[in-house]
Amino acid sequence: MRDLVGAAKALSDETRLRILNLLLERECCVCEVMQVLDVSQTRASRNLNILLDAGFLKVRKEGLWAYYSIETIDPKNYLSLLLNAVEKGLKGNKVANLDKEHLKEAKRLGPKFCS
């Protein structure tokens, strides 16, 4: 039950929902999340780590770069069901749609800006 509570808590924040919305589009580094959501590196990293710890994300390291993406989850797993609910809940949301548009313009600035 502790895992389910952790997953539900991870979804109880607007910033984390917006991050999931971006990652449902494509993998992102911290600096892209910072640009799109207009948040500090600390805030972006903290929220990415909460989603990672809850089991929603995976991280791929390439040199100094860290790329976050949605974890591949068994479709019958509760995490997959929650992720589907988030995706459906954000469909048509003005902020979520605007974030996706801004993601198209986000730049990978380099590890010194993302870490």
Backbone torsions as a table, in degrees:
resi	resn	phi	psi	omega
1	MET	NA	-29.5	-178.1
2	ARG	-60.4	-38.4	179.5
3	ASP	-64.4	-41.1	179.3
4	LEU	-65.3	-42.0	177.8
5	VAL	-62.4	-42.7	178.2
6	GLY	-62.3	-40.5	178.8
7	ALA	-65.8	-42.5	180.0
8	ALA	-64.7	-40.5	177.5
9	LYS	-64.3	-38.4	179.2
10	ALA	-61.6	-30.8	-178.6
11	LEU	-88.3	-0.2	-174.1
12	SER	-90.4	21.0	-176.9
13	ASP	-133.4	133.4	-177.8
14	GLU	-61.3	-40.5	179.9
15	THR	-60.6	-43.5	-179.4
16	ARG	-68.2	-35.4	175.4
17	LEU	-65.1	-39.7	178.6
18	ARG	-66.7	-37.2	176.4
19	ILE	-63.8	-45.8	177.5
20	LEU	-58.7	-40.2	178.2
21	ASN	-57.3	-43.6	178.3
22	LEU	-65.2	-44.4	-175.8
23	LEU	-73.4	-18.0	172.3
24	LEU	-71.2	-21.1	176.4
25	GLU	-81.6	-50.3	-178.1
26	ARG	-170.2	168.1	177.1
27	GLU	-69.0	150.8	-178.0
28	CYS	-139.6	153.2	169.3
29	CYS	-96.3	170.6	-177.0
30	VAL	-58.2	-41.0	-175.9
31	CYS	-65.1	-31.2	176.9
32	GLU	-68.9	-41.3	176.9
33	VAL	-62.2	-42.8	178.6
34	MET	-57.8	-47.3	-177.3
35	GLN	-64.2	-48.7	-174.6
36	VAL	-66.9	-44.1	-176.2
37	LEU	-89.7	-6.6	-178.2
38	ASP	54.5	54.7	179.0
39	VAL	-125.6	164.5	178.7
40	SER	-72.4	164.1	177.1
41	GLN	-62.0	-40.6	-179.4
42	THR	-61.0	-46.0	-179.1
43	ARG	-66.4	-42.8	179.1
44	ALA	-62.6	-48.5	-178.5
45	SER	-63.3	-43.4	-179.9
46	ARG	-60.3	-44.1	-178.4
47	ASN	-72.5	-36.1	174.3
48	LEU	-61.8	-41.6	179.9
49	ASN	-67.5	-34.1	176.4
50	ILE	-64.1	-44.4	178.4
51	LEU	-66.9	-35.9	177.2
52	LEU	-65.2	-48.1	179.6
53	ASP	-62.5	-31.3	180.0
54	ALA	-76.7	-13.0	177.3
55	GLY	99.9	3.4	-178.2
56	PHE	-80.6	-26.8	-172.4
57	LEU	-120.6	162.9	167.9
58	LYS	-129.4	158.1	-180.0
59	VAL	-124.2	137.5	178.5
60	ARG	-118.6	122.6	-179.8
61	LYS	-96.6	135.7	175.9
62	GLU	-138.3	97.3	-173.1
63	GLY	63.7	-125.7	178.6
64	LEU	-86.0	-7.0	-177.6
65	TRP	-85.0	146.1	172.6
66	ALA	-127.3	123.4	-179.3
67	TYR	-111.5	128.1	-179.9
68	TYR	-103.4	141.7	176.8
69	SER	-149.9	171.0	179.2
70	ILE	-71.4	131.8	177.5
71	GLU	-68.0	140.5	174.3
72	THR	-74.2	119.3	-173.5
73	ILE	-124.9	140.7	174.8
74	ASP	-54.7	127.2	-176.5
75	PRO	-56.9	-21.1	179.9
76	LYS	-89.9	-7.3	-179.3
77	ASN	-73.5	146.0	-178.9
78	TYR	-60.2	-31.4	178.5
79	LEU	-63.8	-39.9	177.9
80	SER	-65.0	-40.9	178.9
81	LEU	-64.5	-41.4	178.0
82	LEU	-65.7	-40.8	179.0
83	LEU	-64.1	-40.5	175.8
84	ASN	-62.8	-39.1	178.6
85	ALA	-64.6	-40.5	177.6
86	VAL	-62.5	-46.7	-179.3
87	GLU	-60.1	-43.8	178.8
88	LYS	-69.1	-38.2	-179.9
89	GLY	-66.0	-30.6	-178.9
90	LEU	-89.1	-11.3	-179.7
91	LYS	-60.7	125.0	179.2
92	GLY	84.5	-3.4	179.4
93	ASN	-73.3	130.8	-176.1
94	LYS	-60.8	-45.4	-179.2
95	VAL	-64.8	-44.6	179.9
96	ALA	-62.1	-41.8	178.8
97	ASN	-66.6	-40.1	177.8
98	LEU	-64.7	-40.5	177.2
99	ASP	-59.5	-42.0	179.1
100	LYS	-63.9	-36.4	177.2
101	GLU	-67.0	-42.9	179.2
102	HIS	-66.5	-31.0	178.7
103	LEU	-61.6	-32.5	179.2
104	LYS	-63.4	-25.7	-177.7
105	GLU	-99.5	-8.7	-176.5
106	ALA	-67.1	144.8	-178.0
107	LYS	-116.5	143.7	172.7
108	ARG	-84.2	106.8	-169.7
109	LEU	-85.3	-17.1	-179.7
110	GLY	118.6	155.7	-175.0
111	PRO	-56.6	-35.0	-177.7
112	LYS	-67.2	-22.0	177.0
113	PHE	-90.7	-21.4	-174.5
114	CYS	-97.7	-14.2	-174.9
115	SER	-103.7	NA	NA
